[in-house]
Amino acid sequence: MGKGIRRPRVVLRLEDYSDATRRFEVGALLVIPLFAVYEVALFSATGGSVRNAAEVLLKRMLGIEYGLGLILVNSALLVTFLLVALRGPRSAIALLPFVLLESAIYALLLGPGLSLFRSFLCVVPPDRKLDAVILGLGAGLYEELLFRLVGVGASFVLLHRGLKVDRVWALVSSLLASSILFSAYHHVGDGGEPWSSSVFVFRFLAGLLLGWLFWLRGFGVATWTHALYDVFLAL
């Protein structure tokens, strides 16, 4: 009897995994499941009437409110992720379990680290409910999209490649500016929190940590880390 042909084993090397997950097209592919879970859970629990603040801010910047316009924007965002993801290997979706594990570890480490800042700054953690768990998923997606992908990534490209600012200074400026805006946006608008310097500093430091994680590990890992951190905090 002839021996069957054995397929070569695909070994995922650490450096391959690290390089792959830092690619934006891979990150876009890996956050599509988060987008789907968030939208389904949100409509199941609230009918879509409750939204994450960053999502609302992003869509108001586009002149979109609720209703058909919201559905169109969400669909356009999902299609954009899909188109970007198609530029990379489709097999990268197999990396999702590894990314979830890595992000869960970062989220668990981020919790104690931020708790130290919270206790030092006398910040009282907010009350959490089921809605907060679902909105935490949205925060991971939309806040990373707005404040890390645009606030850090796009602003770095503009400063470094467009305005020829030194690479280090461009990165430092992008991290600081995006973290300030990330913290400040929680205090603006009709649903904004009352001003508190300690809360502002706490979120600024959280923004720096997430921004640095985005820079080192990419959009997908940073997004899942943020989302899982908020879920862990709510639970």
N, C-alpha and C positions, 0 to 999 in steps of 0.2 A: 504493500500500500504506500502510495506517495504521501509525503508529509504536506500538510496544508501550509500555505504561505502565511508567515507570521508578519503582522504589521509592526512597523517600528514604533516603539513607545515614544510618546512626546513628553519630554521632561521639561518642566517649567523651571528655568533657572531664575534665581533671585534677581540678577541684573536684568534679565529679559522682562520679568514681571514689573520691576520698577520703571524701566524705560517705557514699556507699553502703557502703563496706567497714567503716566505723565502726559501722554499725547492727548490733545484736546478732543480729537475725533473718538478716541476710546472712552474718554470721560463722558462725552455726550451720549454714547451708547449705554454706558453704565448707569446714567441717571434717568433714562427713559422709564425703567420699572418704578422708580421713586415717583416720577411724574404721574404715572398711571395709578399707583396705589393712593397717592394724595387726592387725586380728582375723584376716584371711585369712593373713597372713604368720606370725603367731604360731602359729596352729594347724598350718600347714604345716611349720614348723620344730621346734616343741616339743610339738605336740598340745595347746597351751593350758595346759600345766603351769607354765610360767614366766610371771610377770606383772610389770609395772612396779610399783615400790614405792608410788607415789601411787595407783595403781588399787587395790592391795591395801588401803591405808589407807582409802580412800574406801569400799570395800565392807565392810570390817570395821566401820566406823562405822555402817553400815546392818545389821550383823549377818549378813552374807553371806560364806560361804566358797566353796569350789569346787563344781562339779557343776551341778545344775539351777538352783540359786539364782543362780549366776554368769551363766548363759545368760539367765535372766529379767531380771537387772539390766542386762546389756548390751543386751538387746532394748528394755527400758524407756528406757534412755538414748538409744538410736538413735531410738526413736519420739518422745521428747521433742524431740530435735534437729529431727526432721522437722516436728513440729507447730509449733515456733517458726519454722522456716524458711518454713512455709506462710503466715505472716503477712507475709512480704516478697515481693518479685517473684521468680518462678521463674527468670526470665531472668538473675538475678544469678549463676547458676552459670557464665555466660560470662565472669565476672570472674576465675575461678580461675587461668587462665594468667598474668594480670597479678599476682595475689596471690602466686603461686609465684615469679615473677620478683622482685617486691619483697621477699618474705620471704627469698629466696636472697641478695639483696644485703645485707639486714640481718644474716643469719646469717654471711656472709663478713666483714662489718665487725665483728660481735660477736666473732668468733674472735680476730683480732689484739688487739682491745681487752681481752678477758678474758685473753689470753696475757700481756699486760703485767702485769696484776694477779697472774697465776699465777707468773710469774718473780719478781716483787717479793716475793711471799709465800712463795716456794719451795714451791709446790704441784706435786707430781708427777702428771701426767695418768695416769689409769688405763689398764690394758691393755684393748683392745677386740677383740671377736669378732663374728661374724655375729649372735649373739643380742643383742649390745649395739646393733647397728644397728636391729633390730626393736624392742627396748625403748625406743630413742631416740624412735621414732615415738609410742610410748605415753606417754613422758614429755612430749612436746610436747602431747599431748591432755589427759592426766589432771592433770599438774602445772599447766597453764594453767587448766584447769577448776577445780581446787581452790584454787590459790594466787593466781591473778589474777582469774578471774571472780568467785569467792566472796571471796577474801582482799582483793582491791582493790575490785572493783566493788560487791559486796553490802555490804561493810563501809562503803564510802563512802556509799552510800545510807542505811544505818542511822545513821551518825554525822551526816551533813549534813541529811537530810530528817527522820529520826526523832528524833534528839537535838538538832537545830538547831545543830550545831557549825559554825563558820565553814568555808566551802568549801575554802580553802587548807589549814587545819589538818586537816580531815577527810581530804583527799587525802594529805597528808604522813604522817599517822598510819596510814592504810591501807597506804601503800607500805612504811613502815618495819616495821609489824607483820607484814605478809604476807611480807616478805623475810626477817625473822628466823625465822618459822615454816617457810618454804621451806628455809632452810639447816639448821635444827635437825632437821627430820624425817628427813634423811639419816643422822642419828646415833642414831636411836632404833629400838627393836624388835629382833627376833632377827637380821634381816639388815642392821642399821644399821652404818655405818662406825665405826671407833674415833675417839674425839674428837681433833680437831686444830683449834686456834684459827685457823691460817692457812687451812685448808680451809673452816672456817665463814665466815670473812670473805670468802673468794673467792666462795662461793655466795651470801652475803648481797648482795654487789655485783652478781652476776649476776641475782639476784632483783629488785634495784632497776632494772636496765636493762630487764629484761623487763616489769616492772610499769609503767614509764614508757612503754614501747612499747605495751603494752596500753591505757593511758590515751589515748595519742595516736592510735593506728591501729586499735584494736579487737581483739576476741577472735580473729577469723579470722587476721589478719596475725600477731599475737603467737604463736598456736598453731603456725602453719606455720613461723615463724621459729625457734621453740624446737626443733621437730622436725627441721628441716633443719640447724640448728647441731649437734645431737647426731649426725645422720647424717654430716655433714662431719667431725666430730671422730673418729668411729669409722673413717671411711675414710682 
